[in-house]
C-alpha cells in the first residue's frame, strides 16, 4: 500500500489520491511530449468526461479538468496492469489527468489521444455525489472553510455502531449495524476525518483523527494484525536505510521489551524496564483519553515514507495506526500525545 503514495508527491493536488496510485516507473518524456505539457488535447478531456459520466454516474455539467501533466508510461497498460494481464512493454507517451465534480477527484492515465484510458480511481473510492455534497456542506459549517476549498480525498466503507464508530470513554453505544463511510476531507493545508451513514443523514467529525497538517496525507490501512492477549501496546519502526525493524512491546504485566531484526540479524527481546502498576494505569488512561480506537486503520504518511525514512506503526487492542516518523509534529494532537507518552516509556 505504501507504494501507492507516490501519486501525490509531485504537487499538492494529488494528496487525496495517495491510496489509489500504484508505483510505476515513469521514463523520460520524448521531446515531442515535453513540448505539449502545457496543452491537454480536447479529445483526451472529452473521453475522460464520458468515462466519468458512465463509470461514476456524475452529471456532465459538473465535471472539469483540474490538473494534468504529460507522462511516459512504462507499458501498454499505462502502469496499471492487473496481475493476470499481459501488457505490451513499449513506452507509451500520454497524460496524467485529475478531473473533479466539485466535491471529489478522479485520476486518469491515458495515451496521447485518450484511446487507451485507465483510471486510478475505483468506484469503491468515490462517494455518491449527493452524499459528497452533504458532507462538504456540513464540514464547511463546522470548520468555517470555504466550500470550494474542500475536497473528499479518501473514503473507506464502514459498518458503524449507534455512535457511528466514534469512541468516547465511558459512553455506551447501541450494537446496531449502520452502513456508511469513513471519509477524509482536505483544504490542501489540513485534513479531517468524518464518519457518515449511507445517506449522510448523520455526519460526525472524528476529532481524534483529524487536523493532520500537509504534507501528511491520511490513508486507510488494508489489514489490521491482532495482538496476543498478553500484549497491551506495541510499536514497530521500519523502512530506513539499515533495513532494521525495531519493535517495542508493553505486556499486560508492565514489562517493556525491545526486539531488533534485520535481513542478517535477529536479536533476542531485551527487557527495557518494568512499569509499576501506577505508571501502567497512567499509560492506559492516555490511550483512553486520547481516543486511540478512533485512529484505528488510519495512516498518516508523507513522501518520506517511501524514501528511506522509517514508518512507525502503533498497535493496541482493537487499534492500529501508522505515521511517518519525521512528521510526528504534523499528525493529530491525540496521536502526538500517545507518541509522547510511549516515547517516555521506551526511551
C-alpha contacts under 8 A as a table, 3 or more apart, distances in Angstrom:
res1	aa1	res2	aa2	distance
1	X	4	X	5.52
1	X	5	X	7.61
1	X	19	X	6.96
1	X	22	X	7.83
1	X	221	X	7.76
1	X	222	X	7.76
2	X	5	X	5.69
2	X	19	X	7.89
2	X	305	X	7.34
2	X	306	X	7.00
3	X	6	X	6.72
3	X	21	X	8.00
3	X	22	X	5.94
3	X	23	X	5.38
3	X	306	X	7.06
4	X	7	X	6.64
4	X	18	X	6.04
4	X	19	X	5.50
4	X	20	X	6.07
4	X	21	X	4.53
4	X	22	X	4.11
4	X	23	X	5.56
5	X	8	X	6.47
5	X	9	X	7.48
5	X	17	X	7.81
5	X	18	X	4.40
5	X	19	X	6.00
5	X	20	X	7.75
5	X	21	X	6.60
5	X	22	X	7.49
5	X	23	X	7.88
5	X	302	X	7.66
5	X	303	X	6.95
5	X	306	X	7.86
6	X	9	X	5.27
6	X	18	X	6.93
6	X	21	X	7.17
6	X	22	X	7.74
6	X	23	X	6.66
6	X	303	X	6.65
6	X	306	X	7.81
7	X	10	X	7.31
7	X	14	X	6.22
7	X	15	X	7.68
7	X	17	X	6.76
7	X	18	X	5.91
7	X	21	X	5.51
7	X	22	X	7.73
7	X	23	X	7.90
8	X	11	X	5.97
8	X	12	X	6.39
8	X	13	X	6.88
8	X	14	X	3.91
8	X	15	X	4.68
8	X	16	X	7.44
8	X	17	X	6.66
8	X	18	X	5.86
9	X	12	X	7.25
9	X	14	X	7.28
9	X	15	X	7.58
9	X	303	X	6.02
10	X	14	X	7.87
11	X	14	X	6.25
11	X	15	X	7.89
12	X	15	X	5.71
12	X	188	X	6.81
12	X	215	X	7.87
13	X	16	X	7.40
13	X	67	X	7.69
13	X	188	X	7.47
14	X	17	X	5.48
14	X	18	X	6.89
15	X	18	X	5.58
15	X	153	X	7.24
15	X	188	X	7.91
15	X	215	X	7.92
15	X	217	X	5.93
16	X	19	X	7.76
16	X	105	X	7.86
16	X	152	X	7.19
16	X	153	X	3.65
16	X	154	X	5.99
16	X	186	X	7.75
16	X	217	X	7.12
17	X	20	X	5.24
17	X	21	X	6.63
17	X	105	X	7.99
17	X	107	X	7.70
17	X	121	X	7.92
17	X	153	X	6.15
17	X	154	X	6.94
18	X	21	X	6.28
18	X	217	X	7.02
18	X	219	X	6.88
19	X	154	X	7.54
19	X	219	X	5.89
19	X	220	X	7.34
20	X	120	X	5.86
20	X	121	X	6.28
20	X	122	X	7.90
21	X	120	X	5.86
22	X	80	X	7.38
23	X	79	X	7.89
24	X	73	X	7.81
24	X	74	X	7.19
24	X	79	X	5.40
24	X	80	X	7.95
25	X	73	X	7.54
25	X	74	X	6.26
25	X	79	X	7.77
26	X	71	X	7.05
26	X	72	X	5.76
26	X	73	X	5.72
26	X	74	X	6.14
27	X	71	X	7.91
27	X	72	X	5.47
27	X	73	X	6.85
27	X	74	X	6.66
27	X	91	X	7.76
28	X	72	X	6.50
29	X	32	X	7.98
29	X	33	X	5.93
29	X	34	X	6.11
29	X	70	X	7.84
29	X	71	X	6.49
29	X	72	X	5.47
29	X	93	X	7.05
30	X	33	X	5.25
30	X	34	X	6.29
30	X	93	X	7.82
31	X	34	X	5.07
31	X	35	X	6.23
32	X	35	X	5.24
32	X	36	X	6.74
33	X	36	X	5.30
33	X	37	X	6.62
33	X	70	X	6.64
33	X	71	X	7.88
33	X	93	X	6.81
33	X	94	X	7.74
34	X	37	X	5.39
34	X	70	X	6.97
35	X	38	X	7.58
36	X	39	X	5.49
36	X	40	X	7.55
36	X	70	X	7.38
37	X	40	X	7.30
37	X	69	X	5.93
37	X	70	X	5.14
38	X	69	X	7.75
40	X	44	X	7.04
40	X	45	X	7.13
40	X	68	X	7.25
40	X	95	X	7.98
41	X	44	X	5.36
41	X	45	X	6.60
41	X	113	X	7.37
42	X	45	X	5.10
42	X	46	X	6.11
43	X	46	X	5.11
43	X	47	X	6.24
43	X	113	X	6.69
43	X	114	X	6.87
44	X	47	X	5.28
44	X	48	X	6.31
44	X	110	X	7.68
44	X	112	X	7.59
44	X	113	X	5.66
44	X	114	X	4.48
44	X	115	X	7.89
45	X	48	X	5.17
45	X	49	X	6.17
45	X	65	X	7.27
45	X	114	X	7.86
46	X	49	X	5.02
46	X	50	X	6.27
47	X	50	X	5.16
47	X	51	X	6.25
47	X	114	X	6.35
47	X	115	X	7.96
48	X	51	X	5.11
48	X	52	X	6.22
48	X	108	X	7.46
48	X	114	X	7.62
48	X	117	X	7.80
49	X	52	X	5.24
49	X	53	X	6.30
49	X	60	X	6.97
49	X	63	X	6.74
49	X	64	X	7.90
50	X	53	X	5.16
50	X	54	X	6.21
50	X	60	X	7.77
51	X	54	X	5.13
51	X	55	X	5.70
51	X	56	X	7.91
52	X	55	X	5.20
52	X	56	X	5.33
52	X	57	X	6.89
52	X	58	X	6.44
52	X	106	X	7.79
53	X	56	X	5.74
53	X	57	X	4.85
53	X	58	X	4.80
53	X	59	X	6.29
53	X	60	X	6.15
54	X	57	X	5.60
54	X	58	X	7.68
55	X	123	X	7.54
56	X	123	X	6.50
56	X	126	X	7.89
58	X	62	X	7.35
58	X	63	X	7.63
58	X	101	X	7.30
58	X	129	X	7.00
59	X	62	X	5.73
59	X	63	X	7.26
60	X	63	X	5.65
62	X	100	X	7.83
62	X	101	X	4.95
62	X	102	X	6.81
63	X	99	X	6.69
63	X	100	X	5.61
63	X	101	X	4.56
63	X	102	X	7.41
64	X	99	X	5.52
64	X	100	X	5.63
64	X	101	X	6.63
65	X	68	X	7.61
65	X	97	X	7.23
65	X	98	X	6.07
65	X	99	X	4.19
65	X	100	X	6.38
66	X	97	X	7.80
66	X	98	X	5.61
66	X	99	X	5.20
66	X	100	X	6.37
67	X	97	X	5.91
67	X	98	X	5.10
67	X	99	X	6.99
68	X	95	X	6.78
68	X	96	X	5.49
68	X	97	X	4.27
68	X	98	X	6.09
69	X	95	X	5.70
69	X	96	X	5.35
69	X	97	X	6.64
70	X	93	X	7.51
70	X	94	X	5.78
70	X	95	X	4.55
70	X	96	X	6.33
71	X	93	X	5.89
71	X	94	X	5.29
71	X	95	X	5.26
71	X	96	X	6.44
72	X	91	X	6.37
72	X	92	X	5.56
72	X	93	X	4.30
72	X	94	X	6.05
72	X	95	X	7.88
73	X	76	X	7.66
73	X	78	X	5.00
73	X	79	X	6.09
73	X	91	X	5.74
73	X	92	X	5.01
73	X	93	X	6.08
73	X	94	X	7.07
74	X	78	X	6.38
74	X	79	X	5.95
74	X	89	X	6.91
74	X	90	X	6.89
74	X	91	X	4.89
74	X	92	X	6.51
75	X	78	X	5.40
75	X	79	X	6.06
75	X	87	X	6.20
75	X	88	X	5.58
75	X	89	X	4.59
75	X	90	X	5.32
75	X	91	X	5.25
75	X	92	X	6.16
76	X	79	X	7.59
76	X	87	X	5.27
76	X	88	X	4.77
76	X	89	X	6.33
76	X	90	X	6.55
76	X	91	X	7.20
76	X	92	X	6.38
77	X	80	X	5.51
77	X	81	X	5.04
77	X	87	X	5.43
77	X	88	X	7.26
78	X	81	X	7.21
78	X	92	X	7.06
78	X	109	X	6.64
78	X	110	X	7.18
78	X	111	X	7.81
78	X	118	X	7.47
80	X	118	X	7.56
80	X	120	X	7.83
81	X	85	X	5.92
81	X	86	X	7.56
81	X	87	X	6.71
82	X	85	X	5.09
92	X	111	X	6.30
93	X	111	X	5.79
93	X	112	X	6.02
94	X	109	X	7.35
94	X	110	X	5.38
94	X	111	X	3.85
94	X	112	X	4.24
94	X	113	X	7.59
94	X	114	X	7.98
95	X	108	X	7.91
95	X	109	X	5.71
95	X	110	X	5.22
95	X	111	X	6.22
95	X	112	X	6.63
96	X	107	X	7.23
96	X	108	X	5.79
96	X	109	X	4.78
96	X	110	X	6.73
97	X	107	X	5.69
97	X	108	X	5.12
97	X	109	X	6.42
98	X	105	X	6.41
98	X	106	X	5.59
98	X	107	X	4.51
98	X	108	X	6.40
99	X	105	X	5.72
99	X	106	X	5.20
99	X	107	X	6.47
100	X	103	X	6.83
100	X	104	X	5.69
100	X	105	X	4.49
100	X	106	X	6.05
101	X	104	X	6.12
101	X	105	X	6.91
102	X	105	X	7.92
102	X	148	X	7.30
102	X	151	X	7.61
103	X	129	X	7.40
103	X	132	X	6.10
103	X	133	X	6.36
103	X	136	X	7.28
103	X	150	X	7.25
103	X	151	X	5.33
103	X	152	X	6.22
104	X	126	X	7.54
104	X	132	X	7.58
104	X	151	X	5.21
104	X	152	X	4.85
104	X	153	X	6.51
105	X	151	X	7.56
105	X	152	X	7.46
105	X	153	X	7.18
106	X	119	X	7.50
106	X	120	X	7.57
106	X	121	X	5.76
107	X	119	X	5.85
107	X	120	X	5.46
107	X	121	X	5.86
108	X	117	X	7.07
108	X	118	X	5.72
108	X	119	X	4.24
108	X	120	X	5.83
108	X	121	X	7.53
109	X	117	X	5.85
109	X	118	X	5.26
109	X	119	X	6.03
109	X	120	X	7.41
110	X	113	X	7.40
110	X	114	X	5.11
110	X	115	X	7.25
110	X	116	X	5.48
110	X	117	X	4.32
110	X	118	X	6.28
111	X	114	X	5.31
111	X	115	X	6.62
111	X	116	X	5.41
111	X	117	X	6.71
112	X	115	X	7.92
113	X	116	X	7.57
114	X	117	X	5.61
119	X	122	X	7.34
121	X	125	X	6.50
121	X	126	X	7.64
122	X	125	X	5.31
122	X	126	X	7.07
123	X	126	X	5.44
124	X	127	X	7.84
124	X	157	X	7.82
125	X	154	X	6.50
125	X	155	X	5.56
125	X	156	X	7.10
126	X	154	X	7.74
126	X	155	X	6.84
127	X	131	X	6.33
127	X	132	X	5.69
127	X	155	X	7.39
128	X	131	X	5.36
128	X	132	X	6.21
129	X	132	X	5.04
129	X	133	X	6.17
130	X	133	X	5.14
130	X	134	X	6.31
131	X	134	X	5.17
131	X	135	X	6.20
131	X	198	X	7.92
131	X	199	X	6.18
131	X	200	X	5.64
132	X	135	X	5.10
132	X	136	X	6.18
132	X	152	X	7.27
133	X	136	X	5.20
133	X	137	X	6.12
134	X	137	X	5.16
134	X	138	X	6.14
134	X	200	X	6.50
135	X	138	X	5.19
135	X	139	X	6.14
135	X	196	X	8.00
135	X	200	X	6.81
135	X	203	X	7.04
136	X	139	X	5.03
136	X	140	X	5.99
136	X	147	X	6.67
136	X	150	X	6.49
136	X	151	X	7.49
136	X	152	X	7.87
136	X	185	X	7.95
137	X	140	X	5.04
137	X	141	X	6.40
137	X	147	X	6.81
138	X	141	X	5.33
138	X	142	X	6.29
138	X	203	X	7.51
139	X	142	X	5.03
139	X	143	X	5.64
139	X	144	X	7.66
139	X	145	X	7.67
140	X	143	X	5.34
140	X	144	X	5.18
140	X	145	X	5.09
140	X	146	X	6.20
140	X	147	X	5.75
140	X	150	X	7.74
141	X	144	X	5.43
141	X	145	X	7.56
145	X	149	X	6.98
145	X	150	X	7.31
145	X	187	X	7.66
146	X	149	X	5.48
146	X	150	X	7.01
147	X	150	X	5.48
148	X	151	X	7.92
149	X	186	X	7.74
149	X	187	X	4.97
149	X	188	X	7.61
150	X	185	X	6.33
150	X	186	X	5.55
150	X	187	X	4.80
151	X	185	X	5.42
151	X	186	X	5.54
151	X	187	X	6.57
152	X	155	X	7.65
152	X	183	X	6.93
152	X	184	X	5.79
152	X	185	X	4.53
152	X	186	X	6.72
153	X	183	X	7.64
153	X	184	X	5.61
153	X	185	X	5.75
153	X	186	X	6.84
154	X	183	X	5.76
154	X	184	X	5.17
154	X	185	X	7.48
154	X	218	X	7.85
154	X	219	X	6.72
155	X	181	X	6.42
155	X	182	X	5.62
155	X	183	X	4.29
155	X	184	X	6.28
156	X	181	X	5.51
156	X	182	X	5.07
156	X	183	X	6.34
156	X	220	X	7.04
157	X	179	X	7.71
157	X	180	X	5.98
157	X	181	X	4.46
157	X	182	X	6.36
158	X	179	X	6.06
158	X	180	X	5.33
158	X	181	X	5.03
158	X	182	X	6.40
159	X	177	X	5.88
159	X	178	X	5.30
159	X	179	X	4.37
159	X	180	X	5.94
159	X	181	X	7.63
160	X	163	X	7.24
160	X	164	X	4.82
160	X	165	X	5.05
160	X	176	X	7.53
160	X	177	X	5.68
160	X	178	X	4.87
160	X	179	X	6.23
160	X	180	X	7.11
161	X	164	X	5.34
161	X	165	X	5.67
161	X	173	X	6.54
161	X	174	X	6.16
161	X	175	X	5.41
161	X	176	X	5.16
161	X	177	X	5.53
161	X	178	X	6.09
162	X	165	X	7.41
162	X	173	X	5.35
162	X	174	X	4.75
162	X	175	X	6.34
162	X	176	X	5.91
162	X	177	X	7.54
162	X	178	X	7.19
163	X	166	X	5.64
163	X	167	X	7.57
163	X	173	X	5.52
163	X	174	X	7.26
164	X	178	X	7.40
164	X	195	X	6.36
164	X	196	X	7.07
164	X	197	X	7.58
164	X	204	X	7.58
165	X	195	X	7.46
165	X	294	X	7.59
166	X	206	X	6.51
166	X	294	X	6.13
167	X	171	X	7.73
167	X	291	X	6.34
167	X	293	X	6.41
167	X	294	X	5.98
168	X	171	X	5.57
168	X	291	X	6.75
169	X	288	X	6.35
169	X	289	X	6.86
169	X	291	X	7.63
178	X	197	X	6.56
178	X	198	X	7.92
179	X	197	X	5.89
179	X	198	X	5.76
180	X	195	X	7.52
180	X	196	X	5.62
180	X	197	X	3.95
180	X	198	X	4.28
180	X	199	X	7.80
181	X	195	X	5.91
181	X	196	X	5.53
181	X	197	X	6.33
181	X	198	X	6.99
182	X	193	X	6.93
182	X	194	X	5.73
182	X	195	X	4.61
182	X	196	X	6.60
183	X	193	X	5.66
183	X	194	X	5.22
183	X	195	X	6.38
183	X	196	X	7.92
184	X	191	X	6.58
184	X	192	X	5.60
184	X	193	X	4.63
184	X	194	X	6.38
184	X	218	X	7.06
185	X	191	X	5.51
185	X	192	X	5.28
185	X	193	X	6.51
185	X	194	X	7.79
186	X	189	X	6.98
186	X	190	X	5.67
186	X	191	X	4.28
186	X	192	X	6.39
187	X	190	X	6.02
187	X	191	X	6.88
188	X	191	X	7.56
188	X	214	X	6.92
189	X	213	X	5.89
189	X	214	X	5.10
189	X	215	X	7.72
190	X	211	X	5.55
190	X	212	X	5.48
190	X	213	X	4.50
190	X	214	X	5.80
191	X	210	X	6.24
191	X	211	X	5.26
191	X	212	X	5.25
191	X	213	X	6.58
191	X	214	X	7.76
191	X	217	X	7.55
191	X	218	X	7.31
192	X	205	X	7.45
192	X	206	X	7.63
192	X	207	X	7.64
192	X	209	X	7.16
192	X	210	X	4.20
192	X	211	X	5.36
192	X	212	X	7.02
193	X	205	X	6.02
193	X	206	X	5.40
193	X	207	X	7.23
193	X	209	X	6.08
193	X	210	X	5.24
194	X	203	X	6.85
194	X	204	X	5.65
194	X	205	X	4.30
194	X	206	X	5.37
195	X	203	X	5.83
195	X	204	X	5.29
195	X	205	X	6.22
195	X	206	X	6.68
196	X	199	X	7.82
196	X	200	X	5.40
196	X	201	X	7.47
196	X	202	X	5.50
196	X	203	X	4.40
196	X	204	X	6.36
197	X	200	X	5.14
197	X	201	X	6.52
197	X	202	X	5.75
197	X	203	X	6.98
198	X	201	X	7.74
199	X	202	X	7.83
200	X	203	X	5.99
205	X	210	X	7.78
206	X	209	X	5.58
206	X	210	X	6.27
206	X	294	X	6.94
207	X	210	X	4.98
207	X	211	X	7.71
208	X	290	X	6.87
208	X	291	X	6.23
208	X	292	X	7.76
208	X	294	X	6.29
208	X	295	X	6.99
208	X	332	X	6.79
208	X	333	X	7.48
208	X	334	X	5.55
208	X	335	X	7.64
209	X	212	X	7.83
209	X	294	X	6.39
209	X	295	X	5.46
209	X	332	X	6.04
209	X	334	X	7.41
209	X	335	X	7.75
210	X	332	X	5.76
211	X	331	X	7.24
211	X	332	X	5.39
211	X	333	X	7.95
212	X	216	X	6.36
212	X	217	X	7.58
212	X	218	X	7.60
212	X	300	X	7.62
212	X	330	X	5.69
212	X	331	X	4.64
212	X	332	X	5.08
213	X	216	X	5.77
213	X	330	X	5.02
213	X	331	X	6.54
213	X	332	X	7.99
214	X	217	X	6.83
214	X	330	X	7.37
215	X	302	X	6.02
216	X	300	X	5.80
216	X	301	X	5.25
216	X	302	X	4.97
216	X	327	X	7.50
216	X	330	X	6.89
216	X	331	X	7.30
217	X	299	X	7.81
217	X	300	X	5.67
217	X	301	X	5.43
217	X	302	X	6.20
218	X	298	X	6.66
218	X	299	X	5.52
218	X	300	X	4.85
218	X	301	X	6.61
219	X	298	X	5.87
219	X	299	X	5.07
219	X	300	X	6.72
219	X	301	X	7.68
220	X	297	X	5.73
220	X	298	X	4.83
220	X	299	X	5.86
221	X	224	X	7.34
221	X	297	X	5.04
221	X	298	X	5.85
221	X	299	X	6.44
222	X	297	X	7.62
223	X	297	X	7.75
224	X	297	X	6.92
224	X	319	X	7.93
224	X	320	X	6.43
226	X	317	X	7.70
226	X	318	X	7.59
227	X	231	X	6.27
227	X	315	X	7.77
227	X	316	X	7.29
227	X	317	X	6.78
228	X	231	X	5.48
229	X	232	X	7.88
230	X	251	X	5.66
230	X	252	X	5.47
230	X	253	X	7.96
231	X	234	X	7.52
231	X	249	X	7.21
231	X	250	X	6.14
231	X	251	X	4.27
231	X	252	X	5.69
231	X	316	X	7.84
232	X	249	X	7.88
232	X	250	X	5.70
232	X	251	X	5.19
232	X	252	X	5.35
232	X	316	X	5.80
232	X	317	X	6.64
233	X	249	X	5.98
233	X	250	X	5.16
233	X	251	X	6.94
233	X	314	X	7.43
233	X	315	X	5.66
233	X	316	X	4.53
233	X	317	X	7.39
234	X	247	X	6.99
234	X	248	X	5.56
234	X	249	X	4.30
234	X	250	X	6.07
234	X	314	X	5.84
234	X	315	X	5.28
234	X	316	X	6.61
235	X	247	X	5.57
235	X	248	X	5.27
235	X	249	X	6.57
235	X	312	X	6.70
235	X	313	X	5.54
235	X	314	X	4.49
235	X	315	X	6.34
236	X	245	X	6.67
236	X	246	X	5.62
236	X	247	X	4.38
236	X	248	X	6.57
236	X	312	X	5.51
236	X	313	X	5.21
236	X	314	X	6.66
237	X	245	X	5.53
237	X	246	X	5.18
237	X	247	X	6.50
237	X	310	X	5.89
237	X	311	X	5.66
237	X	312	X	4.39
237	X	313	X	6.57
238	X	243	X	7.04
238	X	244	X	6.06
238	X	245	X	4.54
238	X	246	X	6.66
238	X	310	X	4.95
238	X	311	X	5.66
238	X	312	X	6.71
239	X	242	X	8.00
239	X	243	X	6.19
239	X	244	X	7.29
239	X	245	X	7.51
239	X	305	X	7.62
239	X	306	X	7.90
239	X	308	X	5.62
239	X	309	X	5.95
239	X	310	X	4.46
239	X	311	X	6.16
240	X	243	X	5.78
240	X	244	X	7.05
240	X	308	X	4.35
240	X	309	X	4.90
240	X	310	X	4.93
241	X	308	X	5.43
241	X	309	X	7.64
242	X	262	X	7.78
243	X	262	X	5.70
243	X	263	X	6.81
244	X	260	X	6.73
244	X	261	X	5.57
244	X	262	X	4.40
244	X	263	X	7.46
245	X	260	X	5.74
245	X	261	X	5.23
245	X	262	X	6.28
246	X	258	X	7.06
246	X	259	X	5.92
246	X	260	X	4.66
246	X	261	X	6.64
247	X	258	X	5.63
247	X	259	X	5.16
247	X	260	X	6.40
248	X	256	X	6.98
248	X	257	X	5.67
248	X	258	X	4.48
248	X	259	X	6.52
248	X	346	X	7.21
249	X	255	X	7.94
249	X	256	X	5.53
249	X	257	X	5.29
249	X	258	X	6.43
250	X	254	X	6.25
250	X	255	X	5.70
250	X	256	X	4.59
250	X	257	X	6.71
251	X	254	X	5.50
251	X	255	X	5.44
251	X	256	X	6.67
252	X	255	X	7.42
254	X	274	X	5.18
254	X	275	X	4.68
254	X	276	X	6.65
254	X	277	X	7.30
254	X	280	X	6.22
255	X	271	X	7.08
255	X	272	X	7.77
255	X	273	X	6.13
255	X	274	X	4.32
255	X	275	X	6.33
256	X	271	X	5.94
256	X	272	X	5.47
256	X	273	X	5.40
256	X	274	X	5.88
256	X	275	X	7.51
256	X	346	X	7.39
257	X	269	X	5.94
257	X	270	X	5.24
257	X	271	X	4.37
257	X	272	X	5.35
257	X	273	X	7.34
258	X	269	X	5.29
258	X	270	X	5.14
258	X	271	X	6.57
258	X	272	X	6.86
259	X	266	X	7.99
259	X	267	X	6.23
259	X	268	X	6.24
259	X	269	X	4.54
259	X	270	X	6.48
260	X	265	X	7.82
260	X	266	X	6.31
260	X	267	X	5.62
260	X	268	X	7.74
260	X	269	X	7.65
261	X	264	X	7.96
261	X	265	X	5.51
261	X	266	X	4.47
261	X	267	X	6.24
262	X	265	X	4.75
262	X	266	X	6.26
271	X	274	X	7.89
272	X	346	X	7.28
275	X	278	X	7.91
275	X	279	X	5.90
275	X	280	X	5.74
276	X	279	X	5.51
276	X	280	X	6.15
277	X	280	X	5.01
277	X	281	X	6.06
278	X	281	X	5.25
278	X	282	X	6.18
279	X	282	X	4.88
279	X	283	X	6.32
280	X	283	X	5.29
280	X	284	X	6.37
281	X	284	X	4.99
281	X	285	X	6.16
282	X	285	X	5.08
282	X	286	X	6.48
283	X	286	X	5.06
283	X	287	X	6.51
283	X	341	X	6.98
283	X	342	X	7.92
284	X	287	X	5.21
284	X	288	X	6.38
285	X	288	X	5.10
285	X	289	X	5.85
286	X	289	X	5.10
286	X	290	X	5.90
286	X	337	X	7.71
286	X	338	X	6.64
286	X	341	X	7.60
287	X	290	X	5.48
287	X	291	X	6.24
287	X	292	X	5.45
287	X	338	X	6.51
288	X	291	X	5.19
288	X	292	X	6.39
289	X	292	X	7.96
290	X	334	X	5.01
290	X	335	X	7.33
290	X	337	X	7.27
290	X	338	X	7.20
291	X	294	X	5.53
291	X	295	X	7.41
291	X	334	X	7.22
292	X	295	X	5.42
292	X	296	X	7.07
292	X	319	X	6.69
292	X	334	X	7.73
292	X	335	X	7.49
292	X	338	X	7.98
293	X	296	X	5.31
293	X	318	X	6.66
293	X	319	X	5.20
294	X	319	X	7.94
295	X	298	X	5.79
295	X	319	X	6.91
295	X	320	X	7.11
295	X	321	X	6.04
295	X	335	X	7.93
296	X	318	X	7.26
296	X	319	X	4.45
296	X	320	X	4.80
296	X	321	X	5.62
297	X	319	X	7.10
297	X	320	X	5.60
297	X	321	X	5.77
298	X	320	X	7.37
298	X	321	X	5.24
298	X	322	X	6.64
299	X	321	X	5.78
299	X	322	X	4.65
299	X	323	X	5.77
300	X	321	X	7.95
300	X	322	X	6.03
300	X	323	X	4.46
300	X	324	X	6.59
300	X	331	X	6.63
301	X	304	X	7.75
301	X	305	X	6.23
301	X	311	X	7.97
301	X	322	X	7.56
301	X	323	X	5.31
301	X	324	X	5.13
302	X	305	X	5.60
302	X	324	X	6.39
302	X	327	X	7.83
303	X	306	X	5.92
303	X	307	X	6.82
304	X	307	X	4.78
304	X	308	X	6.93
304	X	309	X	5.55
304	X	324	X	7.01
305	X	308	X	6.87
305	X	309	X	5.63
305	X	310	X	6.57
305	X	311	X	6.04
305	X	324	X	5.80
306	X	309	X	7.06
309	X	324	X	7.31
309	X	325	X	7.15
309	X	326	X	7.50
310	X	324	X	6.40
310	X	325	X	5.79
311	X	322	X	6.78
311	X	323	X	5.74
311	X	324	X	4.65
311	X	325	X	5.63
312	X	322	X	5.45
312	X	323	X	5.47
312	X	324	X	6.30
312	X	325	X	6.05
313	X	320	X	6.90
313	X	321	X	5.61
313	X	322	X	4.17
313	X	323	X	6.63
314	X	319	X	7.99
314	X	320	X	5.64
314	X	321	X	5.38
314	X	322	X	6.22
315	X	318	X	7.86
315	X	319	X	5.54
315	X	320	X	4.40
315	X	321	X	6.64
316	X	319	X	5.09
316	X	320	X	6.53
323	X	327	X	7.55
323	X	328	X	7.04
323	X	331	X	7.71
324	X	327	X	5.57
324	X	328	X	6.77
325	X	328	X	5.79
326	X	329	X	8.00
327	X	330	X	5.51
327	X	331	X	7.08
328	X	331	X	5.51
328	X	336	X	6.61
329	X	336	X	6.87
331	X	335	X	6.54
331	X	336	X	6.55
332	X	335	X	5.47
332	X	336	X	6.35
333	X	336	X	4.88
333	X	337	X	6.20
334	X	337	X	5.23
334	X	338	X	6.57
335	X	338	X	5.12
335	X	339	X	6.16
336	X	339	X	5.05
336	X	340	X	6.12
337	X	340	X	5.16
337	X	341	X	6.23
338	X	341	X	5.22
338	X	342	X	6.11
339	X	342	X	5.16
339	X	343	X	6.04
340	X	343	X	5.20
340	X	344	X	6.26
341	X	344	X	5.27
341	X	345	X	6.68
342	X	345	X	5.15
342	X	346	X	6.30
343	X	346	X	5.08
343	X	347	X	5.51
344	X	347	X	5.68
